[in-house]
Amino acid sequence: QVQLVESGGGLVQAGGSLRLSCTASGLTFSSYAMGWFRQAPGKEREFVAAISWSGGTTYYADSVKGRFTSSRDNAKNTVYLQMNRLKPEDTAVYYCAAARSYSVSGYYTRRVDYDSWGQGTQVTVSS
């Protein structure tokens, strides 16, 4: 059974930083592209970032480009989302997701492409 567990959320002031972690079990982590999504109250879940299974390719939503960085440690079955220069509009529940990938550089931006999801971690940015 695949499990994804996010951690690292919390309350931070605008301009601050947080690092989210997502640890996976029950899958061959190095065969999965990983993604980060977020959902604010009353809004649809939206794509934030994606990383290929090799870690060599990343892709970001325009709203976070230049501020957020995703990385992964396949030896630890963990993917990270470093979030810098946080803004109040970044406030949301953040979810990690896993997608089986057959390409070393493959990544996905659509929710439908992901097979497994974590339970989410709350990020609140105060102004």
C-alpha positions as a printed Julia matrix, in Angstrom:
127×3 Matrix{Float64}:
   0.0    0.0     0.0
   1.41   3.34   -1.07
   1.69   5.98    1.62
   2.81   9.57    1.23
   3.29  11.6     4.39
   3.88  15.35    4.24
   5.45  17.38    7.01
   6.96  20.79    7.57
   3.92  23.0     7.28
   3.17  25.76    9.74
   2.6   29.45   10.3
   5.12  31.9     8.91
   5.23  35.63    8.28
   5.24  37.01    4.78
   8.74  36.95    3.36
   9.68  33.9     5.4
  10.57  30.38    4.39
   9.4   26.84    4.98
  10.58  23.47    3.75
   8.02  20.77    3.19
   8.95  17.11    3.12
   7.06  14.15    1.73
   8.21  10.65    2.59
   6.93   7.73    0.56
   6.53   4.06    1.35
   5.05   1.08   -0.44
   6.47   1.98   -3.84
   9.74   2.0    -5.73
  10.29   5.68   -5.13
  12.98   6.11   -7.77
  10.48   5.05  -10.45
   8.0    7.79   -9.62
   7.8   11.39  -10.64
   6.57  13.52   -7.78
   4.38  16.56   -7.64
   3.26  19.23   -5.22
  -0.22  20.72   -5.31
  -2.06  23.1    -3.02
  -5.63  23.91   -2.18
  -6.8   27.12   -0.58
 -10.24  27.37    1.05
 -12.97  27.58   -1.56
 -10.56  26.99   -4.43
  -9.62  24.11   -6.68
  -6.5   22.1    -5.97
  -3.77  23.57   -8.15
  -0.41  22.46   -9.42
   2.65  23.93   -7.69
   5.75  21.94   -8.7
   6.87  18.67  -10.22
  10.11  16.73  -10.28
  11.2   13.8   -12.42
  12.19  10.52  -10.81
  15.85  11.3   -11.42
  15.49  14.75   -9.89
  17.12  16.2   -12.96
  14.01  17.91  -14.28
  11.72  20.24  -12.37
   8.78  22.38  -13.39
   6.93  25.1   -11.5
   3.72  27.02  -11.67
   4.28  30.63  -12.7
   2.99  31.81   -9.33
   5.87  30.15   -7.47
   8.66  30.18  -10.04
  11.82  31.71   -8.61
  10.57  31.3    -5.01
   9.97  27.56   -4.64
  12.39  24.74   -5.33
  11.67  21.04   -5.4
  14.3   18.39   -4.82
  14.4   14.74   -3.88
  16.56  12.19   -2.12
  15.8    8.77   -3.59
  17.88   7.06   -0.91
  15.49   8.48    1.71
  12.31   8.1    -0.37
  11.7   11.78    0.23
  10.81  14.77   -1.89
  11.15  18.35   -0.66
   9.6   21.7    -1.45
  11.68  24.65   -0.33
   9.46  27.71   -0.18
  11.09  31.12    0.08
   9.73  34.67    0.05
   6.34  33.37    1.06
   3.27  35.48    0.41
  -0.17  35.44    2.06
  -1.6   34.04   -1.17
   0.57  30.94   -0.69
  -1.65  29.99    2.24
  -3.15  26.56    1.5
  -3.02  22.89    2.3
  -0.08  21.44    0.39
  -0.21  17.92   -0.98
   2.45  15.72   -2.49
   1.58  13.15   -5.12
   3.3   10.29   -6.94
   3.07   9.27  -10.59
   4.65   6.2   -12.14
   7.11   7.46  -14.75
   9.01   5.67  -17.5
  11.08   8.65  -18.56
  14.15   9.91  -16.75
  13.05  13.48  -17.38
   9.3   12.98  -17.17
   7.1   15.07  -14.92
   3.4   15.79  -14.69
   1.31  18.86  -13.99
  -2.23  17.46  -14.09
  -3.93  16.0   -11.04
  -5.26  13.13  -13.11
  -1.73  11.93  -13.88
  -1.01  11.16  -10.24
  -1.8    7.8    -8.68
  -1.25   8.44   -5.01
  -1.69  11.43   -2.71
  -0.64  12.44    0.76
  -2.96  13.78    3.41
  -1.69  17.33    3.12
   0.04  19.81    5.4
  -1.23  23.29    6.22
   0.85  26.32    5.29
  -0.33  29.67    6.6
   1.42  32.89    5.66
   0.49  35.95    7.7
   0.78  39.46    6.34
